[in-house]
Amino acid sequence: MSDDRTSESTVENTPGQGRTPEAERIEPTAPEEFGLVQVWWGDGKGKTTATLGMGMRAAGHGYRVHMLQFMKGGASSVDAVRGEYNAIAALPGISYENLGHYGWHGMEDGSAEANHEAEAQAGLERARELLEAAEETALDEPIDLDADPEAGMHMLILDEVLYAADRGLLSEADVHDLIDAKPDGLELVLSGSHTEPDYLADRADLITNVRKVKHPIDDGQRARQGTEF
């Protein structure tokens, strides 16, 4: 085969036939292949970052995305307002809510452990409500990009839900119930936990271990604005 024929074949098999993609106006549309359960866990930095990036990608295609954070705290070096919240507010089709208060369970950061437990349960109830809303939505049809999450969504990100289960604030059965309540067309994304969630091995379609190889926190580096918050 000549070089010219090889080049033509390569271009034909390239999305866009080798043309550089350009940004297009985001219009509401519906995904054709959503409906899987994803799990993101590990001791490395990037679980929330990865799921948010995927949510942004889905929103860029006109799909409705919502992120529910069960807990998202930090240390004194972390601002109360995170950069991703500002970015989400500026993007169509993606929204968030945080039902965990400032601080990490079990980290002696001044936050009350009883509050963590109550708010994790509130997050569980809210997740159930969101799943019920999705169940009542025609997920094979577009959803208004500015609609409240009660109008349904194509992708639901439950950020740090696995961390809440790992800390005993939720049970493994609670997480199973959330997966069981997922409607067929909803992409459900679960993140958190440094401990492998073996109890999800047979229930998830995608499991990613975000593994730490090296982290500046080990040398005393505090969380940095724009990378950690």
C-alpha positions as CSV (number, residue, x, y, z in Angstrom):
1,M,0.0,0.0,0.0
2,S,1.4,3.4,-0.9
3,D,1.9,6.2,1.5
4,D,-0.9,8.2,-0.2
5,R,-3.4,5.4,0.3
6,T,-2.3,4.9,3.9
7,S,-2.8,8.7,4.5
8,E,-6.2,8.6,3.0
9,S,-7.3,5.7,5.1
10,T,-6.0,7.4,8.2
11,V,-7.9,10.6,7.5
12,E,-11.1,8.6,6.7
13,N,-10.9,6.9,10.1
14,T,-10.3,10.1,12.0
15,P,-13.3,11.9,13.5
16,G,-14.0,14.9,11.4
17,Q,-11.9,13.4,8.7
18,G,-8.8,15.1,10.0
19,R,-10.3,18.6,10.3
20,T,-9.7,20.6,13.5
21,P,-13.0,20.7,15.5
22,E,-14.5,24.1,16.2
23,A,-16.7,25.0,19.1
24,E,-20.4,25.1,18.3
25,R,-23.4,26.7,20.1
26,I,-24.7,24.4,22.8
27,E,-28.2,23.3,22.2
28,P,-30.3,20.9,24.3
29,T,-30.0,17.3,23.0
30,A,-30.2,13.8,24.4
31,P,-27.4,11.1,24.6
32,E,-27.8,7.9,22.6
33,E,-25.6,5.7,24.8
34,F,-25.9,6.8,28.4
35,G,-27.0,4.5,31.2
36,L,-23.8,3.1,32.7
37,V,-22.6,3.2,36.3
38,Q,-19.1,4.7,36.8
39,V,-16.9,4.4,40.0
40,W,-13.9,6.7,40.6
41,W,-11.9,5.9,43.7
42,G,-8.2,5.9,44.9
43,D,-5.6,7.7,46.9
44,G,-4.6,10.0,44.1
45,K,-5.6,13.6,43.3
46,G,-8.1,13.9,40.5
47,K,-11.3,12.0,41.2
48,T,-13.6,15.0,41.4
49,T,-11.5,16.8,38.8
50,A,-12.0,13.9,36.4
51,T,-15.8,13.5,37.0
52,L,-16.3,17.3,36.7
53,G,-14.3,17.3,33.4
54,M,-16.6,14.5,32.1
55,G,-19.6,16.4,33.2
56,M,-18.4,19.5,31.4
57,R,-17.9,17.4,28.2
58,A,-21.4,16.0,28.5
59,A,-22.8,19.5,29.0
60,G,-20.9,20.7,25.9
61,H,-22.9,18.2,23.9
62,G,-26.1,19.7,25.2
63,Y,-26.9,17.0,27.8
64,R,-28.2,18.0,31.2
65,V,-25.7,17.2,34.0
66,H,-26.1,17.6,37.8
67,M,-23.5,17.1,40.6
68,L,-24.5,16.4,44.2
69,Q,-21.6,16.6,46.6
70,F,-22.0,14.7,49.8
71,M,-19.1,16.3,51.5
72,K,-16.3,18.6,50.3
73,G,-14.2,20.1,53.0
74,G,-10.5,20.8,53.3
75,A,-8.0,22.6,55.5
76,S,-7.6,26.2,56.4
77,S,-5.8,26.9,53.1
78,V,-9.0,26.1,51.1
79,D,-11.4,28.9,50.4
80,A,-15.1,28.3,51.0
81,V,-15.9,29.1,47.4
82,R,-14.3,26.8,44.9
83,G,-13.3,27.6,41.4
84,E,-15.5,24.8,39.9
85,Y,-18.6,26.4,41.5
86,N,-18.0,29.6,39.6
87,A,-17.2,27.8,36.4
88,I,-20.4,25.6,36.7
89,A,-22.5,28.7,37.3
90,A,-21.2,30.1,34.0
91,L,-21.9,27.0,31.9
92,P,-25.2,26.0,30.5
93,G,-26.5,22.5,31.2
94,I,-24.5,21.7,34.3
95,S,-25.4,22.5,37.9
96,Y,-24.3,21.5,41.4
97,E,-25.3,21.4,45.1
98,N,-23.3,20.6,48.2
99,L,-25.1,19.1,51.2
100,G,-21.9,18.5,53.2
101,H,-20.6,21.2,55.4
102,Y,-17.1,22.6,55.5
103,G,-14.7,20.1,56.9
104,W,-13.8,16.4,56.6
105,H,-15.2,13.7,58.8
106,G,-12.6,12.1,61.1
107,M,-10.0,14.8,60.3
108,E,-10.2,16.8,63.6
109,D,-10.6,20.0,61.6
110,G,-13.1,21.5,64.0
111,S,-16.2,20.3,62.3
112,A,-18.8,18.3,64.3
113,E,-19.0,14.6,63.5
114,A,-22.7,14.5,64.3
115,N,-23.3,17.1,61.6
116,H,-21.4,15.0,59.1
117,E,-23.6,12.1,59.8
118,A,-26.8,14.1,59.5
119,E,-25.7,15.8,56.3
120,A,-24.6,12.5,54.7
121,Q,-28.1,11.2,55.4
122,A,-29.6,14.4,53.9
123,G,-27.4,13.8,50.8
124,L,-28.7,10.3,50.6
125,E,-32.3,11.5,50.6
126,R,-31.5,14.2,48.1
127,A,-29.9,11.6,45.8
128,R,-33.0,9.5,46.0
129,E,-35.1,12.5,45.0
130,L,-32.9,13.2,42.0
131,L,-33.1,9.6,40.9
132,E,-36.9,9.7,41.2
133,A,-36.9,12.9,39.1
134,A,-34.8,11.2,36.5
135,E,-37.1,8.1,36.5
136,E,-40.0,10.4,35.7
137,T,-38.1,12.1,32.8
138,A,-37.9,11.0,29.2
139,L,-34.1,10.6,29.1
140,D,-34.1,9.9,25.4
141,E,-35.3,13.5,24.8
142,P,-33.5,16.9,25.4
143,I,-33.9,18.6,28.8
144,D,-33.9,22.3,29.1
145,L,-30.4,23.4,30.0
146,D,-31.5,25.9,32.6
147,A,-34.1,23.6,34.2
148,D,-33.9,22.7,37.8
149,P,-32.6,19.2,38.5
150,E,-36.1,18.2,39.5
151,A,-36.8,18.3,35.8
152,G,-34.3,15.4,35.4
153,M,-30.8,15.0,34.1
154,H,-28.9,12.7,31.7
155,M,-25.8,12.4,34.0
156,L,-25.8,12.5,37.8
157,I,-22.5,12.8,39.6
158,L,-22.6,11.8,43.3
159,D,-19.3,13.3,44.4
160,E,-17.7,11.8,47.6
161,V,-20.6,9.4,48.1
162,L,-18.1,6.6,48.3
163,Y,-16.1,8.5,50.9
164,A,-19.2,8.9,53.0
165,A,-19.8,5.1,52.8
166,D,-16.1,4.4,53.6
167,R,-16.4,6.5,56.7
168,G,-19.6,4.7,57.8
169,L,-21.8,7.7,57.3
170,L,-23.7,5.7,54.7
171,S,-23.9,1.9,54.3
172,E,-22.9,-0.2,51.4
173,A,-26.5,-1.1,51.1
174,D,-27.4,2.6,50.7
175,V,-25.1,2.8,47.7
176,H,-26.5,-0.4,46.2
177,D,-30.0,1.1,46.6
178,L,-29.0,4.2,44.7
179,I,-27.6,2.1,41.8
180,D,-30.8,0.0,41.8
181,A,-32.9,3.1,41.6
182,K,-31.1,4.4,38.5
183,P,-33.3,4.6,35.4
184,D,-31.9,2.9,32.3
185,G,-30.9,6.0,30.4
186,L,-29.1,7.8,33.3
187,E,-25.3,7.9,33.5
188,L,-24.6,7.5,37.2
189,V,-21.1,8.6,38.4
190,L,-19.9,7.7,41.9
191,S,-16.7,9.1,43.3
192,G,-14.6,9.2,46.5
193,S,-12.9,6.8,48.9
194,H,-9.2,5.9,49.2
195,T,-10.3,2.3,49.9
196,E,-11.3,0.1,47.1
197,P,-15.2,-0.3,47.0
198,D,-15.2,-4.1,46.5
199,Y,-19.0,-4.1,47.1
200,L,-19.5,-2.3,43.7
201,A,-17.4,-4.7,41.6
202,D,-20.5,-6.5,40.2
203,R,-22.6,-3.4,40.0
204,A,-20.4,-0.9,38.2
205,D,-19.7,-0.8,34.5
206,L,-16.5,1.3,34.8
207,I,-14.2,1.4,37.8
208,T,-11.1,3.7,37.8
209,N,-8.5,3.7,40.5
210,V,-6.9,7.1,40.7
211,R,-3.6,6.2,42.1
212,K,-1.1,8.4,43.8
213,V,2.5,8.1,42.6
214,K,3.8,11.4,44.0
215,H,2.0,14.3,45.6
216,P,3.5,17.6,46.9
217,I,1.3,17.4,50.0
218,D,3.8,14.8,51.2
219,D,6.4,17.5,51.3
220,G,4.2,20.0,53.1
221,Q,2.6,21.8,50.1
222,R,-0.8,23.2,51.1
223,A,-3.8,23.1,48.7
224,R,-3.4,25.6,45.9
225,Q,-6.1,27.8,44.4
226,G,-6.8,26.8,40.8
227,T,-5.6,23.2,41.3
228,E,-7.1,21.8,44.5
229,F,-10.0,24.4,44.9
